[in-house]
């Protein structure tokens, strides 16, 4: 059987950047990666109950080979290899019942030392048909570590930043230009909730600025070389 193989890096919450298609899950394998050993059992449990044909969790920090520090934040989903940008510390994202303030959500609670390894260095059980990334700024570094692994990949879904929420992170254009050179074209961007300075009461707030989104790239049609790739 030709499985459809999903790989997701930054899987802390046990979710992946691919639609839930439960009638097809027995034909889908799922490989998830996260650097924090404490969240790997949760990832395994949350994905296993979805009924995928195979679930594997790899506890590794992925990127170009080097030693790095990982900033574990008060909101774990805001954890990053990058330091937060203080310029946006008082900006907020509006939730139904509260304001999520950047300086509170991004507050560092622990600093972990990591040995990053390239995706290309891992002996993968399943090749990558679809790769999704949610790593708070290190997405381009991961992609640069995976050039060989992406040779047969048909889709990439990656978080992109339009403003530097973290110091020194690549922005959307950097990722788009790199993937274009690898043979992928932009299909769609799902914009996340915008944010704004917290300087007006609720009744006076209007549109927020665009800060992040999730971009879908697919392999350019002329580079698809097999009927199997076309079907996938």
NULUMKOL-643970 format. One record per residue (C-alpha): residue number from 1; residue in one letter; x, y, z. Coordinates in steps of 0.1 Angstrom, whole numbers, plus 2048, in hexadecimal, padded with zeros to 3 digits. Layout:
num NUM&residu A&c1 X&c2 Y&c3 Z .
...
//
This chain:
num 1&residu X&c1 800&c2 800&c3 800 .
num 2&residu X&c1 80C&c2 823&c3 7F7 .
num 3&residu X&c1 808&c2 837&c3 817 .
num 4&residu X&c1 806&c2 85D&c3 818 .
num 5&residu X&c1 821&c2 868&c3 830 .
num 6&residu X&c1 81D&c2 887&c3 845 .
num 7&residu X&c1 83A&c2 896&c3 859 .
num 8&residu X&c1 834&c2 8B2&c3 872 .
num 9&residu X&c1 84F&c2 8C5&c3 885 .
num 10&residu X&c1 845&c2 8D9&c3 8A4 .
num 11&residu X&c1 82A&c2 8C0&c3 8AF .
num 12&residu X&c1 828&c2 8CB&c3 8D3 .
num 13&residu X&c1 802&c2 8CB&c3 8D5 .
num 14&residu X&c1 7FE&c2 8AB&c3 8C2 .
num 15&residu X&c1 7F0&c2 8BB&c3 8A3 .
num 16&residu X&c1 7FD&c2 8BB&c3 880 .
num 17&residu X&c1 7F9&c2 8D4&c3 863 .
num 18&residu X&c1 7E4&c2 8BD&c3 84E .
num 19&residu X&c1 7BE&c2 8BA&c3 84C .
num 20&residu X&c1 7AD&c2 89F&c3 860 .
num 21&residu X&c1 7A0&c2 885&c3 847 .
num 22&residu X&c1 796&c2 869&c3 85E .
num 23&residu X&c1 788&c2 852&c3 843 .
num 24&residu X&c1 7AB&c2 852&c3 834 .
num 25&residu X&c1 7C0&c2 851&c3 854 .
num 26&residu X&c1 7C7&c2 82C&c3 850 .
num 27&residu X&c1 7DA&c2 835&c3 830 .
num 28&residu X&c1 7EE&c2 851&c3 840 .
num 29&residu X&c1 80E&c2 84F&c3 855 .
num 30&residu X&c1 817&c2 86B&c3 86C .
num 31&residu X&c1 83A&c2 873&c3 879 .
num 32&residu X&c1 83C&c2 88F&c3 892 .
num 33&residu X&c1 85B&c2 8A1&c3 8A0 .
num 34&residu X&c1 860&c2 8B6&c3 8BF .
num 35&residu X&c1 87F&c2 8C0&c3 8D3 .
num 36&residu X&c1 86F&c2 8BF&c3 8F5 .
num 37&residu X&c1 86F&c2 89B&c3 903 .
num 38&residu X&c1 853&c2 8A4&c3 91C .
num 39&residu X&c1 838&c2 8A9&c3 901 .
num 40&residu X&c1 840&c2 88A&c3 8EB .
num 41&residu X&c1 829&c2 872&c3 8FE .
num 42&residu X&c1 80C&c2 88A&c3 8F9 .
num 43&residu X&c1 814&c2 88E&c3 8D4 .
num 44&residu X&c1 814&c2 868&c3 8D0 .
num 45&residu X&c1 7F4&c2 864&c3 8E2 .
num 46&residu X&c1 7E1&c2 880&c3 8D1 .
num 47&residu X&c1 7EC&c2 874&c3 8AE .
num 48&residu X&c1 7E6&c2 84F&c3 8B5 .
num 49&residu X&c1 7C2&c2 853&c3 8BD .
num 50&residu X&c1 7BC&c2 863&c3 89B .
num 51&residu X&c1 7C0&c2 841&c3 88B .
num 52&residu X&c1 7DE&c2 847&c3 875 .
num 53&residu X&c1 7EE&c2 828&c3 866 .
num 54&residu X&c1 80F&c2 82F&c3 878 .
num 55&residu X&c1 819&c2 84A&c3 891 .
num 56&residu X&c1 83E&c2 851&c3 89A .
num 57&residu X&c1 84A&c2 86D&c3 8B0 .
num 58&residu X&c1 86F&c2 878&c3 8AD .
num 59&residu X&c1 87C&c2 88B&c3 8CA .
num 60&residu X&c1 896&c2 8A1&c3 8B8 .
num 61&residu X&c1 89D&c2 8C5&c3 8B1 .
num 62&residu X&c1 89E&c2 8C9&c3 88C .
num 63&residu X&c1 8B3&c2 8E2&c3 879 .
num 64&residu X&c1 8D5&c2 8E8&c3 86A .
num 65&residu X&c1 8EE&c2 8D6&c3 880 .
num 66&residu X&c1 8F9&c2 8EA&c3 89E .
num 67&residu X&c1 8F4&c2 8EF&c3 8C3 .
num 68&residu X&c1 8D7&c2 906&c3 8CC .
num 69&residu X&c1 8C2&c2 912&c3 8E9 .
num 70&residu X&c1 89D&c2 90D&c3 8EA .
num 71&residu X&c1 888&c2 927&c3 8FC .
num 72&residu X&c1 86B&c2 915&c3 90D .
num 73&residu X&c1 84F&c2 930&c3 912 .
num 74&residu X&c1 833&c2 934&c3 92A .
num 75&residu X&c1 81C&c2 92B&c3 90D .
num 76&residu X&c1 82E&c2 90C&c3 901 .
num 77&residu X&c1 821&c2 912&c3 8DE .
num 78&residu X&c1 835&c2 932&c3 8DD .
num 79&residu X&c1 856&c2 921&c3 8E5 .
num 80&residu X&c1 872&c2 928&c3 8CC .
num 81&residu X&c1 896&c2 925&c3 8C4 .
num 82&residu X&c1 895&c2 94B&c3 8C0 .
num 83&residu X&c1 892&c2 966&c3 8DB .
num 84&residu X&c1 872&c2 97A&c3 8DB .
num 85&residu X&c1 872&c2 99D&c3 8CB .
num 86&residu X&c1 86C&c2 9B6&c3 8E7 .
num 87&residu X&c1 85D&c2 9CE&c3 8CF .
num 88&residu X&c1 83D&c2 9BA&c3 8CE .
num 89&residu X&c1 83C&c2 9B2&c3 8F4 .
num 90&residu X&c1 81C&c2 9C6&c3 8FA .
num 91&residu X&c1 80A&c2 9BB&c3 8DB .
num 92&residu X&c1 7EB&c2 9A4&c3 8E0 .
num 93&residu X&c1 7D8&c2 98A&c3 8CE .
num 94&residu X&c1 7B3&c2 98C&c3 8D5 .
num 95&residu X&c1 7A3&c2 96C&c3 8E2 .
num 96&residu X&c1 77E&c2 968&c3 8EA .
num 97&residu X&c1 783&c2 96C&c3 90F .
num 98&residu X&c1 7A4&c2 97C&c3 914 .
num 99&residu X&c1 7C2&c2 98F&c3 904 .
num 100&residu X&c1 7E0&c2 979&c3 8FD .
num 101&residu X&c1 7FD&c2 991&c3 904 .
num 102&residu X&c1 81E&c2 989&c3 8F2 .
num 103&residu X&c1 835&c2 990&c3 910 .
num 104&residu X&c1 820&c2 979&c3 926 .
num 105&residu X&c1 81C&c2 95C&c3 90D .
num 106&residu X&c1 841&c2 95E&c3 902 .
num 107&residu X&c1 84F&c2 961&c3 924 .
num 108&residu X&c1 86D&c2 949&c3 927 .
num 109&residu X&c1 869&c2 92F&c3 942 .
num 110&residu X&c1 886&c2 918&c3 939 .
num 111&residu X&c1 8A3&c2 917&c3 921 .
num 112&residu X&c1 8AC&c2 8F5&c3 912 .
num 113&residu X&c1 8CC&c2 8EC&c3 901 .
num 114&residu X&c1 8C7&c2 8D9&c3 8E0 .
num 115&residu X&c1 8DC&c2 8C8&c3 8C6 .
num 116&residu X&c1 8CA&c2 8CF&c3 8A6 .
num 117&residu X&c1 8CD&c2 8B5&c3 88B .
num 118&residu X&c1 8C4&c2 8B8&c3 865 .
num 119&residu X&c1 8A5&c2 8A7&c3 85A .
num 120&residu X&c1 8BA&c2 898&c3 83E .
num 121&residu X&c1 8CF&c2 886&c3 859 .
num 122&residu X&c1 8B1&c2 871&c3 866 .
num 123&residu X&c1 8AB&c2 84F&c3 858 .
num 124&residu X&c1 886&c2 854&c3 852 .
num 125&residu X&c1 86F&c2 836&c3 854 .
num 126&residu X&c1 857&c2 847&c3 83C .
num 127&residu X&c1 861&c2 860&c3 821 .
num 128&residu X&c1 851&c2 883&c3 822 .
num 129&residu X&c1 833&c2 888&c3 80C .
num 130&residu X&c1 826&c2 8A6&c3 821 .
num 131&residu X&c1 83B&c2 8BB&c3 839 .
num 132&residu X&c1 82B&c2 8D3&c3 852 .
num 133&residu X&c1 83F&c2 8EB&c3 868 .
num 134&residu X&c1 836&c2 8FF&c3 887 .
num 135&residu X&c1 856&c2 909&c3 899 .
num 136&residu X&c1 852&c2 92E&c3 8A1 .
num 137&residu X&c1 86C&c2 93C&c3 889 .
num 138&residu X&c1 884&c2 91F&c3 881 .
num 139&residu X&c1 870&c2 911&c3 863 .
num 140&residu X&c1 889&c2 91D&c3 849 .
num 141&residu X&c1 8A6&c2 90E&c3 85C .
num 142&residu X&c1 894&c2 8ED&c3 85C .
num 143&residu X&c1 88C&c2 8EF&c3 837 .
num 144&residu X&c1 8B1&c2 8F5&c3 830 .
num 145&residu X&c1 8BA&c2 8D6&c3 844 .
num 146&residu X&c1 8A2&c2 8C1&c3 82F .
num 147&residu X&c1 8AA&c2 8C7&c3 80B .
num 148&residu X&c1 8B0&c2 8A2&c3 803 .
num 149&residu X&c1 892&c2 896&c3 818 .
num 150&residu X&c1 87B&c2 8AD&c3 804 .
num 151&residu X&c1 884&c2 89E&c3 7E2 .
num 152&residu X&c1 863&c2 88B&c3 7DF .
num 153&residu X&c1 84E&c2 8A2&c3 7F5 .
num 154&residu X&c1 82F&c2 8B0&c3 7E4 .
num 155&residu X&c1 822&c2 8C8&c3 7FF .
num 156&residu X&c1 830&c2 8DE&c3 81A .
num 157&residu X&c1 81A&c2 8F1&c3 834 .
num 158&residu X&c1 82F&c2 909&c3 849 .
num 159&residu X&c1 829&c2 925&c3 861 .
num 160&residu X&c1 835&c2 946&c3 853 .
num 161&residu X&c1 83C&c2 967&c3 864 .
num 162&residu X&c1 835&c2 989&c3 855 .
num 163&residu X&c1 845&c2 99C&c3 872 .
num 164&residu X&c1 862&c2 992&c3 888 .
num 165&residu X&c1 850&c2 986&c3 8A7 .
num 166&residu X&c1 871&c2 976&c3 8B1 .
num 167&residu X&c1 893&c2 987&c3 8AC .
num 168&residu X&c1 8A4&c2 97E&c3 88B .
num 169&residu X&c1 88A&c2 965&c3 87E .
num 170&residu X&c1 886&c2 961&c3 858 .
num 171&residu X&c1 866&c2 970&c3 84A .
num 172&residu X&c1 84D&c2 964&c3 830 .
num 173&residu X&c1 861&c2 96F&c3 812 .
num 174&residu X&c1 880&c2 95C&c3 81D .
num 175&residu X&c1 86D&c2 93C&c3 820 .
num 176&residu X&c1 859&c2 941&c3 7FF .
num 177&residu X&c1 879&c2 949&c3 7EC .
num 178&residu X&c1 88B&c2 92A&c3 7F9 .
num 179&residu X&c1 86E&c2 913&c3 7F1 .
num 180&residu X&c1 86A&c2 921&c3 7CE .
num 181&residu X&c1 88E&c2 917&c3 7C8 .
num 182&residu X&c1 886&c2 8F4&c3 7D4 .
num 183&residu X&c1 869&c2 8F2&c3 7BC .
num 184&residu X&c1 84B&c2 8FA&c3 7D1 .
num 185&residu X&c1 831&c2 915&c3 7CA .
num 186&residu X&c1 81A&c2 927&c3 7E2 .
num 187&residu X&c1 7F6&c2 91C&c3 7E2 .
num 188&residu X&c1 7E6&c2 92C&c3 800 .
num 189&residu X&c1 7ED&c2 93E&c3 821 .
num 190&residu X&c1 7D6&c2 939&c3 83F .
num 191&residu X&c1 7DA&c2 959&c3 854 .
num 192&residu X&c1 7DA&c2 956&c3 87A .
num 193&residu X&c1 7C9&c2 96E&c3 892 .
num 194&residu X&c1 7D9&c2 990&c3 88D .
num 195&residu X&c1 7E8&c2 9A4&c3 8AA .
num 196&residu X&c1 7EB&c2 9C8&c3 8B4 .
num 197&residu X&c1 7F9&c2 9DF&c3 8CF .
num 198&residu X&c1 7E4&c2 9DD&c3 8EF .
num 199&residu X&c1 7DB&c2 A02&c3 8F1 .
num 200&residu X&c1 7B6&c2 A03&c3 8EB .
num 201&residu X&c1 798&c2 9F4&c3 8FF .
num 202&residu X&c1 784&c2 9D8&c3 8EF .
num 203&residu X&c1 769&c2 9EE&c3 8E1 .
num 204&residu X&c1 781&c2 A03&c3 8CC .
num 205&residu X&c1 795&c2 9E7&c3 8BC .
num 206&residu X&c1 795&c2 9E3&c3 897 .
num 207&residu X&c1 7A9&c2 9CC&c3 87F .
num 208&residu X&c1 7C9&c2 9BE&c3 88B .
num 209&residu X&c1 7EA&c2 9BC&c3 878 .
num 210&residu X&c1 7F4&c2 99C&c3 866 .
num 211&residu X&c1 810&c2 98B&c3 878 .
num 212&residu X&c1 810&c2 966&c3 871 .
num 213&residu X&c1 800&c2 94C&c3 85A .
num 214&residu X&c1 804&c2 928&c3 84E .
num 215&residu X&c1 80E&c2 926&c3 829 .
num 216&residu X&c1 807&c2 908&c3 813 .
num 217&residu X&c1 821&c2 901&c3 7F7 .
num 218&residu X&c1 81D&c2 8E5&c3 7DE .
num 219&residu X&c1 836&c2 8D7&c3 7C6 .
num 220&residu X&c1 835&c2 8E8&c3 7A4 .
num 221&residu X&c1 821&c2 8D1&c3 78C .
num 222&residu X&c1 83D&c2 8CE&c3 772 .
num 223&residu X&c1 854&c2 8BF&c3 78D .
num 224&residu X&c1 83C&c2 8A3&c3 796 .
num 225&residu X&c1 84C&c2 885&c3 785 .
num 226&residu X&c1 837&c2 866&c3 78E .
num 227&residu X&c1 813&c2 85C&c3 78E .
num 228&residu X&c1 815&c2 854&c3 7B3 .
num 229&residu X&c1 820&c2 878&c3 7BB .
num 230&residu X&c1 803&c2 885&c3 7A6 .
num 231&residu X&c1 7EA&c2 86F&c3 7B8 .
num 232&residu X&c1 7F7&c2 87A&c3 7DA .
//
